[in-house]
Amino acid sequence: QVQLVESGGGLVQPGGSLRLSCAASGSIFSRSAMGWYRQAPGKQRELVATITSGGYTNYADSVKGRFTISRDNAKNTVYLQMNSLKPEDTAVYICNLHYSTIIRGNDYWGQGTQVTVSS
């Protein structure tokens, strides 16, 4: 089965930057769409960014121009570069892998990594 492990979270001041990484096990990474979600206490899970197996990207309006999602298929890793961080970006960031076959799709989730933006 697929396992996802996030890293790179931490405490950063407003205006600072962080790069999150999500390493995936298994052999389906290169054929899968990847995404980053986030969830703050008391709020629903929110889609942050996605990248397809072909490299097409999509972003939430709240992070456009500040965040960049990318992938390295040779390393089975997806990244989220976060710049110009704001306090409202504080959340647990969760990695998602979506793998589709002709029959069905499957989703796998990491445990999340905490990002705290505070002065």
All heavy atoms as an XYZ file, in Angstrom:
903
protein
N       0.825     -1.174      0.000
C       0.000      0.000      0.000
C       0.876      1.246      0.000
O       2.045      1.186      0.323
C      -0.946      0.001      1.197
C      -0.236      0.022      2.531
C      -1.217      0.047      3.696
O      -2.426     -0.004      3.509
N      -0.681      0.113      4.898
N       0.259      2.360     -0.347
C       0.968      3.623     -0.436
C       1.065      4.259      0.941
O       0.093      4.293      1.701
C       0.258      4.577     -1.410
C       0.909      5.959     -1.383
C       0.284      4.002     -2.819
N       2.252      4.782      1.253
C       2.454      5.567      2.460
C       3.027      6.925      2.085
O       3.900      7.018      1.218
C       3.388      4.860      3.439
C       2.780      3.624      4.081
C       3.682      3.019      5.128
O       4.860      2.775      4.879
N       3.123      2.767      6.301
N       2.532      7.962      2.741
C       2.965      9.326      2.491
C       3.522      9.914      3.780
O       2.882      9.827      4.827
C       1.795     10.189      2.005
C       1.046      9.687      0.771
C      -0.176     10.563      0.503
C       1.967      9.675     -0.443
N       4.698     10.516      3.696
C       5.352     11.093      4.858
C       5.721     12.539      4.557
O       6.543     12.805      3.675
C       6.603     10.306      5.264
C       7.251     10.938      6.495
C       6.244      8.853      5.546
N       5.120     13.466      5.308
C       5.389     14.883      5.131
C       6.537     15.334      6.031
O       6.763     14.768      7.103
C       4.151     15.728      5.454
C       2.940     15.419      4.591
C       1.940     14.530      5.284
O       2.353     13.734      6.153
O       0.737     14.631      4.974
N       7.213     16.385      5.600
C       8.255     16.999      6.400
C       8.406     18.458      5.983
O       7.891     18.871      4.951
C       9.591     16.266      6.253
O      10.052     16.309      4.916
N       9.108     19.231      6.796
C       9.418     20.608      6.458
C       8.611     21.656      7.184
O       8.885     22.852      7.033
N       7.632     21.242      7.960
C       6.846     22.203      8.706
C       7.639     22.799      9.850
O       8.730     22.346     10.186
N       7.077     23.840     10.445
C       7.735     24.484     11.559
C       7.151     25.840     11.852
O       6.071     26.195     11.369
N       7.875     26.601     12.644
C       7.478     27.948     13.036
C       8.229     28.963     12.194
O       9.458     28.894     12.066
C       7.776     28.175     14.515
C       7.527     29.575     15.072
C       6.048     29.925     14.997
C       8.040     29.663     16.497
N       7.500     29.912     11.627
C       8.102     30.930     10.782
C       7.399     32.257     11.031
O       6.214     32.291     11.369
C       8.025     30.529      9.295
C       6.578     30.464      8.824
C       8.838     31.462      8.425
N       8.125     33.348     10.865
C       7.544     34.673     11.029
C       6.746     35.077      9.799
O       7.003     34.593      8.693
C       8.638     35.704     11.289
C       9.348     35.536     12.620
C      10.326     36.658     12.893
O      10.780     37.341     11.979
N      10.652     36.856     14.152
N       5.762     35.955      9.968
C       5.035     36.463      8.803
C       5.996     37.028      7.762
O       6.955     37.726      8.097
C       4.137     37.547      9.390
C       3.928     37.123     10.805
C       5.231     36.496     11.226
N       5.717     36.708      6.501
C       6.589     37.115      5.413
C       7.684     36.125      5.098
O       8.360     36.269      4.068
N       7.853     35.129      5.940
C       8.884     34.137      5.731
C       8.464     33.048      4.768
O       7.373     33.072      4.195
N       9.341     32.056      4.614
C       9.122     30.973      3.661
C       9.397     29.622      4.289
O      10.211     29.497      5.212
C      10.037     31.137      2.442
O       9.778     32.332      1.738
N       8.714     28.620      3.788
C       8.948     27.231      4.132
C       8.752     26.384      2.892
O       7.973     26.749      2.001
C       7.987     26.738      5.216
C       8.217     27.166      6.659
C       7.044     26.687      7.519
C       9.526     26.607      7.190
N       9.433     25.253      2.842
C       9.201     24.271      1.794
C       8.821     22.947      2.422
O       9.597     22.355      3.172
C      10.436     24.077      0.904
C      10.123     23.226     -0.337
C      11.327     22.961     -1.214
N      12.223     21.974     -0.632
C      13.128     21.278     -1.323
N      13.251     21.469     -2.631
N      13.912     20.412     -0.699
N       7.626     22.493      2.117
C       7.152     21.208      2.582
C       7.481     20.125      1.574
O       7.463     20.359      0.366
C       5.640     21.235      2.814
C       5.091     22.330      3.729
C       3.587     22.160      3.890
C       5.794     22.323      5.074
N       7.758     18.932      2.073
C       8.019     17.778      1.232
C       7.089     16.647      1.616
O       6.728     16.497      2.780
C       9.467     17.303      1.377
O      10.383     18.301      0.988
N       6.727     15.854      0.641
C       5.911     14.665      0.871
C       6.505     13.536      0.056
O       6.471     13.575     -1.183
C       4.460     14.909      0.481
S       3.408     13.445      0.568
N       7.054     12.545      0.741
C       7.668     11.397      0.092
C       6.687     10.231      0.074
O       6.104      9.890      1.107
C       8.947     10.999      0.818
N       6.519      9.633     -1.079
C       5.571      8.542     -1.264
C       6.290      7.229     -1.504
O       7.291      7.174     -2.219
C       4.639      8.831     -2.440
N       5.776      6.184     -0.904
C       6.254      4.844     -1.194
C       5.464      4.273     -2.356
O       4.451      4.824     -2.782
C       6.118      3.949      0.038
O       4.747      3.748      0.366
N       5.929      3.151     -2.882
C       5.212      2.480     -3.949
C       5.646      2.908     -5.330
O       6.491      3.790     -5.502
N       5.023      2.305     -6.324
C       5.410      2.501     -7.714
C       4.403      3.281     -8.539
O       4.568      3.394     -9.755
C       5.646      1.136     -8.368
O       4.466      0.357     -8.358
N       3.376      3.832     -7.907
C       2.321      4.512     -8.647
C       2.447      6.024     -8.625
O       1.607      6.717     -9.203
C       0.928      4.120     -8.114
C       0.752      4.564     -6.664
C       0.715      2.617     -8.253
C      -0.651      4.362     -6.141
N       3.475      6.557     -7.982
C       3.580      8.002     -7.800
C       3.542      8.754     -9.123
O       2.804      9.737     -9.270
C       4.856      8.349     -7.035
C       5.057      9.823     -6.836
C       4.491     10.478     -5.763
C       5.818     10.556     -7.742
C       4.673     11.837     -5.578
C       6.012     11.917     -7.570
C       5.433     12.557     -6.487
N       4.336      8.324    -10.084
C       4.465      9.057    -11.338
C       3.176      9.083    -12.137
O       3.012      9.943    -13.009
C       5.590      8.471    -12.192
O       5.302      7.135    -12.567
N       2.265      8.181    -11.851
C       0.992      8.122    -12.553
C      -0.147      8.737    -11.744
O      -1.307      8.641    -12.159
C       0.652      6.671    -12.886
C       1.588      6.039    -13.915
C       1.338      4.548    -14.036
N       1.847      3.829    -12.882
C       1.624      2.555    -12.609
N       0.862      1.834    -13.438
N       2.140      1.978    -11.542
N       0.177      9.355    -10.638
C      -0.829      9.857     -9.718
C      -0.852     11.374     -9.677
O       0.153     12.034     -9.904
C      -0.564      9.324     -8.309
O      -0.561      7.915     -8.293
N      -2.032     11.897     -9.364
C      -2.154     13.306     -9.034
C      -1.824     13.497     -7.557
O      -2.141     12.642     -6.725
C      -3.558     13.806     -9.328
N      -1.194     14.608     -7.232
C      -0.821     14.904     -5.858
C      -1.440     16.223     -5.432
O      -1.679     17.112     -6.246
C       0.694     14.983     -5.713
C       1.433     13.713     -6.102
S       1.029     12.314     -5.026
C       1.626     12.933     -3.433
N      -1.677     16.337     -4.142
C      -2.250     17.565     -3.627
C      -1.794     17.855     -2.218
O      -1.335     16.969     -1.490
N      -1.906     19.120     -1.866
C      -1.704     19.566     -0.500
C      -3.012     20.154      0.013
O      -3.627     20.985     -0.656
C      -0.603     20.620     -0.400
C       0.780     20.075     -0.550
C       1.544     20.058     -1.674
C       1.571     19.475      0.482
N       2.763     19.485     -1.421
C       2.806     19.115     -0.103
C       1.361     19.206      1.834
C       3.831     18.500      0.622
C       2.368     18.590      2.551
C       3.582     18.250      1.952
N      -3.409     19.714      1.182
C      -4.555     20.247      1.892
C      -4.084     20.816      3.216
O      -2.979     20.517      3.677
C      -5.603     19.157      2.140
C      -6.277     18.640      0.892
C      -5.612     17.800      0.008
C      -7.595     18.988      0.596
C      -6.232     17.325     -1.135
C      -8.224     18.511     -0.536
C      -7.537     17.680     -1.392
O      -8.166     17.207     -2.520
N      -4.915     21.622      3.830
C      -4.585     22.117      5.157
C      -5.843     22.198      6.007
O      -6.952     22.351      5.493
C      -3.891     23.475      5.101
C      -4.746     24.621      4.593
C      -3.904     25.879      4.440
N      -4.688     27.023      3.991
C      -4.166     28.194      3.656
N      -2.839     28.384      3.717
N      -4.963     29.177      3.264
N      -5.648     22.077      7.305
C      -6.749     22.145      8.241
C      -6.299     22.864      9.499
O      -5.350     22.442     10.158
C      -7.272     20.754      8.592
C      -8.542     20.775      9.423
C      -9.229     19.432      9.467
O      -8.615     18.389      9.254
N     -10.530     19.446      9.727
N      -6.978     23.953      9.802
C      -6.735     24.705     11.020
C      -7.728     24.265     12.080
O      -8.816     23.769     11.763
C      -6.860     26.201     10.753
N      -7.390     24.440     13.362
C      -8.316     24.054     14.431
C      -9.681     24.709     14.268
O      -9.780     25.918     14.051
C      -7.614     24.542     15.697
C      -6.167     24.547     15.341
C      -6.127     24.962     13.894
N     -10.721     23.897     14.359
C     -12.074     24.402     14.255
C     -12.548     24.716     12.858
O     -13.665     25.217     12.695
N     -11.736     24.427     11.850
C     -12.107     24.721     10.477
C     -12.062     23.450      9.639
O     -11.388     22.478      9.989
C     -11.183     25.777      9.869
C     -11.096     27.052     10.679
C     -10.266     28.114      9.986
C     -11.049     28.798      8.897
N     -10.315     29.961      8.320
N     -12.777     23.462      8.531
C     -12.795     22.320      7.640
C     -11.508     22.229      6.831
O     -10.806     23.216      6.635
C     -13.995     22.404      6.691
C     -15.336     22.174      7.353
C     -16.455     22.024      6.349
O     -16.498     22.739      5.340
N     -17.359     21.102      6.603
N     -11.217     21.027      6.381
C     -10.070     20.808      5.522
C     -10.223     21.600      4.232
O     -11.301     21.627      3.624
C      -9.924     19.318      5.220
C      -8.689     18.960      4.408
C      -8.650     17.470      4.135
N      -9.799     17.053      3.335
C     -10.138     15.784      3.129
N      -9.436     14.811      3.675
N     -11.197     15.499      2.378
N      -9.152     22.225      3.801
C      -9.155     23.110      2.651
C      -8.122     22.655      1.631
O      -6.979     22.357      1.983
C      -8.851     24.543      3.100
C      -8.684     25.545      1.978
C      -8.155     26.884      2.453
O      -7.592     26.934      3.566
O      -8.311     27.885      1.722
N      -8.514     22.617      0.384
C      -7.578     22.323     -0.694
C      -6.648     23.512     -0.901
O      -7.104     24.644     -1.045
C      -8.329     22.009     -1.983
C      -7.466     21.789     -3.225
C      -6.617     20.539     -3.073
C      -8.340     21.680     -4.465
N      -5.360     23.250     -0.932
C      -4.362     24.293     -1.121
C      -3.842     24.304     -2.551
O      -3.831     25.341     -3.215
C      -3.189     24.126     -0.137
C      -2.112     25.178     -0.398
C      -3.687     24.214      1.300
N      -3.394     23.156     -3.033
C      -2.811     23.068     -4.368
C      -2.830     21.630     -4.848
O      -2.765     20.695     -4.045
C      -1.377     23.602     -4.377
N      -2.914     21.448     -6.162
C      -2.848     20.125     -6.762
C      -1.911     20.150     -7.956
O      -1.692     21.200     -8.574
C      -4.221     19.620     -7.227
O      -4.761     20.519     -8.201
C      -5.185     19.503     -6.054
N      -1.375     18.992     -8.277
C      -0.565     18.825     -9.479
C      -0.859     17.453    -10.055
O      -0.828     16.443     -9.358
C       0.940     19.017     -9.183
C       1.755     18.925    -10.472
C       1.436     18.023     -8.133
C       3.192     19.418    -10.304
N      -1.173     17.409    -11.341
C      -1.503     16.154    -11.992
C      -0.240     15.402    -12.365
O       0.875     15.912    -12.263
C      -2.346     16.387    -13.249
O      -1.540     17.008    -14.258
C      -3.551     17.262    -12.948
N      -0.425     14.166    -12.826
C       0.717     13.382    -13.280
C       1.414     14.043    -14.460
O       2.615     13.829    -14.668
C       0.271     11.965    -13.660
O      -0.684     11.996    -14.710
N       0.672     14.843    -15.220
C       1.241     15.558    -16.343
C       1.818     16.919    -16.002
O       2.327     17.607    -16.894
N       1.724     17.314    -14.733
C       2.337     18.554    -14.295
C       1.418     19.761    -14.278
O       1.883     20.875    -13.996
N       0.146     19.588    -14.549
C      -0.792     20.702    -14.469
C      -1.083     21.033    -13.013
O      -1.319     20.144    -12.197
C      -2.083     20.381    -15.203
C      -1.892     20.162    -16.679
C      -1.850     18.873    -17.205
C      -1.762     21.240    -17.546
C      -1.668     18.666    -18.562
C      -1.581     21.035    -18.904
C      -1.537     19.753    -19.410
O      -1.362     19.553    -20.765
N      -1.104     22.312    -12.689
C      -1.266     22.754    -11.309
C      -2.519     23.579    -11.123
O      -3.032     24.205    -12.062
C      -0.057     23.575    -10.849
O       0.100     24.728    -11.696
C       1.212     22.736    -10.913
N      -3.004     23.588     -9.890
C      -4.151     24.385     -9.515
C      -3.961     24.829     -8.074
O      -3.412     24.080     -7.262
C      -5.443     23.591     -9.661
C      -6.674     24.451     -9.485
O      -6.800     25.512    -10.090
N      -7.603     23.993     -8.648
N      -4.416     26.057     -7.764
C      -4.210     26.625     -6.440
C      -5.483     27.243     -5.905
O      -6.309     27.763     -6.662
C      -3.133     27.711     -6.479
C      -1.785     27.230     -6.930
C      -1.425     27.277     -8.270
C      -0.867     26.730     -6.011
C      -0.184     26.837     -8.689
C       0.379     26.289     -6.428
C       0.711     26.343     -7.763
O       1.946     25.904     -8.177
N      -5.614     27.206     -4.593
C      -6.656     27.969     -3.947
C      -6.380     29.457     -4.136
O      -5.226     29.889     -4.176
C      -6.723     27.628     -2.460
N      -7.445     30.236     -4.245
C      -7.275     31.670     -4.445
C      -6.441     32.313     -3.337
O      -5.693     33.260     -3.583
C      -8.636     32.360     -4.524
C      -9.364     32.057     -5.817
O      -8.722     31.627     -6.789
O     -10.596     32.257     -5.857
N      -6.562     31.795     -2.129
C      -5.888     32.388     -0.993
C      -4.369     32.244     -1.038
O      -3.666     32.961     -0.320
C      -6.417     31.783      0.309
O      -6.217     30.381      0.330
N      -3.854     31.332     -1.870
C      -2.414     31.102     -1.915
C      -1.810     31.383     -3.283
O      -0.582     31.294     -3.432
C      -2.057     29.666     -1.480
C      -2.661     29.348     -0.122
C      -2.504     28.648     -2.524
N      -2.615     31.736     -4.260
C      -2.092     32.019     -5.593
C      -1.071     33.144     -5.541
O      -1.282     34.162     -4.896
C      -3.229     32.395     -6.537
C      -4.044     31.224     -7.027
C      -5.118     31.665     -8.014
C      -5.908     30.483     -8.536
N      -6.989     30.903     -9.457
N       0.025     32.933     -6.234
C       1.090     33.916     -6.257
C       2.064     33.797     -5.116
O       3.126     34.438     -5.147
N       1.730     33.008     -4.101
C       2.602     32.830     -2.943
C       3.137     31.411     -2.814
O       4.274     31.212     -2.389
C       1.876     33.209     -1.654
C       1.390     34.656     -1.617
C       0.863     35.025     -0.234
N      -0.299     34.224      0.138
C      -0.360     33.436      1.209
N       0.687     33.343      2.016
N      -1.470     32.758      1.494
N       2.311     30.427     -3.158
C       2.685     29.019     -3.026
C       2.935     28.412     -4.396
O       2.284     28.781     -5.379
C       1.579     28.217     -2.341
C       1.368     28.527     -0.884
C       1.976     29.612     -0.271
C       0.544     27.722     -0.127
C       1.774     29.891      1.070
C       0.327     27.985      1.215
C       0.941     29.065      1.814
N       3.836     27.439     -4.456
C       4.120     26.705     -5.672
C       4.215     25.216     -5.366
O       4.993     24.810     -4.504
C       5.430     27.165     -6.327
O       5.369     28.572     -6.608
C       5.660     26.413     -7.637
N       3.424     24.423     -6.070
C       3.500     22.972     -5.934
C       4.339     22.413     -7.077
O       4.255     22.878     -8.217
C       2.094     22.335     -5.902
C       2.180     20.847     -5.547
C       1.354     22.549     -7.209
C       0.822     20.210     -5.276
N       5.157     21.424     -6.777
C       5.995     20.796     -7.790
C       6.206     19.336     -7.418
O       5.898     18.916     -6.300
C       7.340     21.521     -7.924
O       8.069     21.480     -6.713
N       6.729     18.573     -8.354
C       6.967     17.157     -8.082
C       8.267     16.711     -8.724
O       8.699     17.242     -9.750
C       5.795     16.301     -8.576
C       5.588     16.317    -10.087
C       4.242     15.689    -10.463
N       4.170     14.291    -10.058
C       3.040     13.630     -9.838
N       1.865     14.253     -9.969
N       3.073     12.352     -9.484
N       8.885     15.717     -8.113
C      10.096     15.092     -8.617
C       9.814     13.599     -8.668
O       9.880     12.906     -7.652
C      11.287     15.404     -7.714
C      12.599     14.881     -8.279
O      12.582     13.995     -9.153
O      13.657     15.376     -7.841
N       9.479     13.112     -9.846
C       9.095     11.710     -9.974
C      10.246     10.751     -9.675
O      10.018      9.630     -9.227
C       8.543     11.442    -11.373
C       7.176     12.064    -11.588
O       6.481     12.410    -10.635
N       6.785     12.211    -12.847
N      11.472     11.183     -9.930
C      12.626     10.340     -9.633
C      12.774     10.092     -8.144
O      13.353      9.084     -7.731
C      13.898     10.961    -10.190
N      12.269     11.013     -7.326
C      12.349     10.887     -5.877
C      11.021     10.538     -5.237
O      10.929     10.464     -4.011
C      12.879     12.183     -5.265
C      14.290     12.536     -5.681
C      14.762     13.812     -5.000
C      16.194     14.133     -5.372
N      16.673     15.379     -4.715
N       9.991     10.334     -6.037
C       8.651     10.063     -5.503
C       8.244     11.103     -4.469
O       7.702     10.778     -3.403
C       8.592      8.662     -4.886
C       8.213      7.594     -5.888
O       8.410      7.739     -7.094
N       7.657      6.487     -5.392
N       8.483     12.359     -4.788
C       8.274     13.425     -3.819
C       7.540     14.599     -4.450
O       7.824     14.981     -5.591
C       9.611     13.906     -3.243
O      10.276     12.808     -2.605
C       9.394     15.004     -2.215
N       6.608     15.158     -3.696
C       5.935     16.385     -4.080
C       6.304     17.459     -3.067
O       6.494     17.171     -1.881
C       4.408     16.190     -4.164
C       3.815     15.846     -2.805
C       3.737     17.426     -4.753
N       6.422     18.694     -3.538
C       6.842     19.804     -2.702
C       5.784     20.902     -2.704
O       5.009     21.048     -3.647
C       8.155     20.404     -3.196
C       9.283     19.416     -3.313
C       9.557     18.782     -4.523
C      10.080     19.108     -2.214
C      10.594     17.874     -4.635
C      11.113     18.203     -2.315
C      11.372     17.588     -3.528
O      12.406     16.687     -3.633
N       5.791     21.673     -1.649
C       4.996     22.889     -1.594
C       5.898     24.007     -1.087
O       6.246     24.042      0.093
C       3.782     22.735     -0.679
C       2.834     23.938     -0.652
C       2.141     24.096     -2.008
C       1.800     23.795      0.460
N       6.285     24.885     -1.991
C       7.072     26.053     -1.623
C       6.124     27.157     -1.201
O       5.263     27.576     -1.975
C       7.927     26.517     -2.803
C       8.760     27.759     -2.523
C       9.837     27.519     -1.500
O      10.554     26.527     -1.584
N       9.950     28.411     -0.522
N       6.270     27.625      0.019
C       5.383     28.623      0.586
C       6.180     29.890      0.877
O       7.090     29.882      1.703
C       4.720     28.100      1.859
C       3.969     26.788      1.671
S       3.079     26.265      3.160
C       4.472     25.957      4.256
N       5.822     30.959      0.197
C       6.467     32.248      0.378
C       5.466     33.263      0.905
O       4.258     33.069      0.819
C       7.059     32.746     -0.944
C       8.123     31.839     -1.505
O       8.892     31.229     -0.766
N       8.195     31.747     -2.826
N       5.987     34.356      1.427
C       5.143     35.436      1.943
C       4.070     34.907      2.882
O       2.894     35.253      2.773
C       4.511     36.213      0.783
O       5.495     36.756     -0.073
N       4.476     34.091      3.810
C       3.529     33.430      4.698
C       2.812     34.423      5.601
O       3.389     35.421      6.043
C       4.240     32.375      5.534
C       4.544     31.082      4.773
C       5.620     30.277      5.489
C       3.272     30.254      4.607
N       1.551     34.117      5.852
C       0.687     34.935      6.681
C       0.209     34.127      7.883
O       0.157     32.901      7.824
C      -0.533     35.406      5.878
C      -0.212     36.136      4.588
C      -1.481     36.440      3.812
C      -1.175     37.158      2.512
N      -2.421     37.438      1.741
N      -0.175     34.798      8.968
C      -0.700     34.055     10.119
C      -1.874     33.146      9.766
O      -2.007     32.064     10.353
C      -1.125     35.168     11.083
C      -0.202     36.292     10.759
C      -0.013     36.225      9.268
N      -2.702     33.553      8.822
C      -3.836     32.739      8.428
C      -3.448     31.478      7.664
O      -4.299     30.626      7.384
C      -4.850     33.556      7.610
C      -4.222     34.335      6.472
C      -3.946     35.788      6.834
O      -3.417     36.031      7.943
O      -4.261     36.682      6.020
N      -2.174     31.338      7.313
C      -1.686     30.099      6.717
C      -1.413     29.024      7.754
O      -1.122     27.880      7.396
C      -0.408     30.348      5.917
C      -0.628     31.244      4.709
O      -1.660     31.086      4.020
O       0.235     32.102      4.447
N      -1.481     29.376      9.015
C      -1.225     28.419     10.085
C      -2.225     27.271     10.024
O      -3.438     27.488     10.039
C      -1.305     29.103     11.452
O      -0.265     30.084     11.546
C      -1.139     28.093     12.578
N      -1.716     26.047      9.953
C      -2.563     24.870      9.835
C      -1.686     23.630      9.810
O      -0.462     23.718      9.694
C      -3.405     24.928      8.560
N      -2.341     22.484      9.902
C      -1.686     21.225      9.591
C      -1.810     21.002      8.093
O      -2.916     21.024      7.543
C      -2.306     20.047     10.361
C      -1.692     18.728      9.906
C      -2.111     20.234     11.859
N      -0.695     20.805      7.432
C      -0.676     20.591      5.990
C      -0.558     19.104      5.714
O       0.336     18.428      6.228
C       0.474     21.369      5.350
C       0.176     22.842      5.238
C       0.160     23.646      6.370
C      -0.128     23.419      4.010
C      -0.153     24.990      6.279
C      -0.430     24.763      3.910
C      -0.442     25.547      5.046
O      -0.749     26.881      4.944
N      -1.466     18.602      4.878
C      -1.633     17.175      4.655
C      -1.426     16.865      3.184
O      -1.993     17.524      2.312
C      -3.031     16.721      5.098
C      -3.287     17.115      6.557
C      -3.184     15.214      4.927
C      -4.742     17.077      6.949
N      -0.643     15.843      2.925
C      -0.343     15.412      1.566
C      -1.364     14.387      1.099
O      -1.785     13.520      1.871
C       1.062     14.815      1.537
S       1.629     14.270     -0.088
N      -1.753     14.477     -0.169
C      -2.727     13.567     -0.754
C      -2.212     13.001     -2.068
O      -1.645     13.727     -2.886
C      -4.047     14.298     -0.994
C      -4.995     13.524     -1.898
O      -5.174     13.870     -3.067
N      -5.611     12.489     -1.350
N      -2.421     11.717     -2.258
C      -2.147     11.055     -3.530
C      -3.457     10.483     -4.065
O      -4.167      9.772     -3.341
C      -1.106      9.947     -3.359
C      -0.691      9.164     -4.618
C       0.732      8.637     -4.467
C      -1.629      7.993     -4.902
N      -3.757     10.800     -5.312
C      -4.952     10.284     -5.958
C      -4.541      9.476     -7.178
O      -3.904     10.014     -8.091
C      -5.888     11.406     -6.372
C      -7.149     10.916     -7.016
N      -8.177     10.358     -6.299
C      -7.540     10.881     -8.316
C      -9.154     10.000     -7.117
N      -8.788     10.309     -8.351
N      -4.911      8.201     -7.178
C      -4.540      7.282     -8.244
C      -5.803      6.732     -8.884
O      -6.639      6.134     -8.202
C      -3.682      6.149     -7.685
C      -3.279      5.110     -8.703
C      -2.461      5.442     -9.784
C      -3.704      3.793     -8.587
C      -2.090      4.492    -10.719
C      -3.328      2.836     -9.521
C      -2.525      3.191    -10.589
O      -2.149      2.250    -11.513
N      -5.919      6.942    -10.175
C      -7.101      6.507    -10.903
C      -6.768      5.369    -11.853
O      -5.741      5.391    -12.533
C      -7.695      7.660    -11.701
O      -8.180      8.676    -10.850
N      -7.641      4.387    -11.887
C      -7.602      3.336    -12.893
C      -8.840      3.476    -13.755
O      -9.690      4.344    -13.528
C      -7.556      1.942    -12.254
O      -8.802      1.669    -11.605
C      -6.430      1.849    -11.238
N      -8.965      2.610    -14.750
C     -10.141      2.656    -15.594
C     -11.395      2.275    -14.814
O     -12.514      2.609    -15.220
C      -9.955      1.733    -16.824
C     -10.998      2.050    -17.895
C     -10.016      0.270    -16.412
C     -10.726      1.367    -19.215
N     -11.201      1.608    -13.681
C     -12.316      1.139    -12.872
C     -12.686      2.112    -11.759
O     -13.868      2.407    -11.539
C     -12.010     -0.252    -12.271
C     -11.745     -1.254    -13.390
C     -13.152     -0.709    -11.380
C     -11.308     -2.621    -12.887
N     -11.693      2.626    -11.034
C     -11.958      3.474     -9.875
C     -10.754      4.330     -9.527
O      -9.662      4.122    -10.053
C     -12.345      2.620     -8.671
C     -11.248      1.661     -8.235
C     -11.617      0.963     -6.945
N     -11.635      1.907     -5.832
C     -11.986      1.605     -4.591
N     -12.396      0.358     -4.307
N     -11.963      2.517     -3.637
N     -10.979      5.263     -8.614
C      -9.906      6.067     -8.079
C      -9.663      5.746     -6.618
O     -10.558      5.286     -5.912
N      -8.449      5.990     -6.179
C      -8.067      5.741     -4.796
C      -7.330      6.952     -4.239
O      -6.555      7.594     -4.951
C      -7.174      4.510     -4.678
C      -7.890      3.238     -5.088
O      -8.685      2.697     -4.332
N      -7.610      2.771     -6.298
N      -7.570      7.225     -2.973
C      -6.920      8.332     -2.283
C      -6.113      7.830     -1.097
O      -6.564      6.959     -0.350
C      -7.944      9.349     -1.798
C      -8.449     10.236     -2.917
O      -7.691     11.142     -3.323
O      -9.588     10.030     -3.370
N      -4.931      8.410     -0.918
C      -4.075      8.116      0.214
C      -3.670      9.427      0.861
O      -3.471     10.433      0.178
C      -2.831      7.334     -0.216
C      -3.155      6.020     -0.877
C      -3.360      5.938     -2.250
C      -3.260      4.849     -0.129
C      -3.667      4.731     -2.858
C      -3.565      3.644     -0.733
C      -3.767      3.588     -2.100
O      -4.065      2.385     -2.688
N      -3.524      9.406      2.190
C      -3.285     10.619      2.947
C      -2.106     10.451      3.896
O      -1.929      9.391      4.504
C      -4.526     11.005      3.760
C      -5.732     11.255      2.922
C      -6.653     10.343      2.517
C      -6.141     12.512      2.379
N      -7.620     10.951      1.750
C      -7.331     12.268      1.653
C      -5.622     13.797      2.438
C      -8.016     13.285      0.990
C      -6.291     14.815      1.775
C      -7.473     14.554      1.067
N      -1.316     11.508      4.018
C      -0.270     11.531      5.014
C      -0.818     11.943      6.367
O      -2.003     12.254      6.521
N       0.045     11.956      7.372
C      -0.365     12.321      8.725
C      -0.377     13.824      8.952
O      -0.989     14.299      9.905
C       0.543     11.650      9.752
C       0.393     10.137      9.794
C       1.221      9.502     10.899
O       2.094     10.146     11.484
N       0.948      8.249     11.184
N       0.291     14.562      8.107
C       0.297     16.010      8.206
C       1.537     16.553      8.885
O       2.195     15.870      9.669
N       1.848     17.800      8.581
C       2.947     18.508      9.218
C       2.470     19.902      9.607
O       1.777     20.572      8.846
C       4.180     18.571      8.291
O       5.273     19.182      8.977
C       3.888     19.354      7.014
N       2.820     20.322     10.806
C       2.334     21.585     11.348
C       3.123     22.761     10.797
O       4.352     22.761     10.806
C       2.425     21.574     12.880
C       1.995     22.882     13.537
C       0.514     23.116     13.448
O      -0.284     22.219     13.736
N       0.120     24.326     13.043
N       2.398     23.761     10.332
C       2.976     25.038      9.925
C       2.370     26.127     10.796
O       1.147     26.281     10.843
C       2.720     25.340      8.443
C       3.161     26.758      8.091
C       3.435     24.328      7.563
N       3.222     26.869     11.478
C       2.766     27.956     12.333
C       3.440     29.247     11.904
O       4.675     29.324     11.859
C       3.078     27.675     13.809
O       2.456     26.448     14.209
C       2.557     28.806     14.686
N       2.640     30.236     11.579
C       3.142     31.542     11.150
C       2.791     32.550     12.234
O       1.616     32.871     12.439
C       2.549     31.970      9.808
C       3.179     33.277      9.348
C       2.754     30.872      8.767
N       3.795     33.030     12.928
C       3.559     33.911     14.063
C       4.793     34.758     14.328
O       5.926     34.325     14.108
C       3.220     33.091     15.313
O       3.067     33.928     16.445
N       4.551     35.975     14.799
C       5.640     36.856     15.188
C       5.925     36.774     16.680
O       6.847     37.402     17.179
C       5.311     38.299     14.808
O       4.117     38.736     15.445
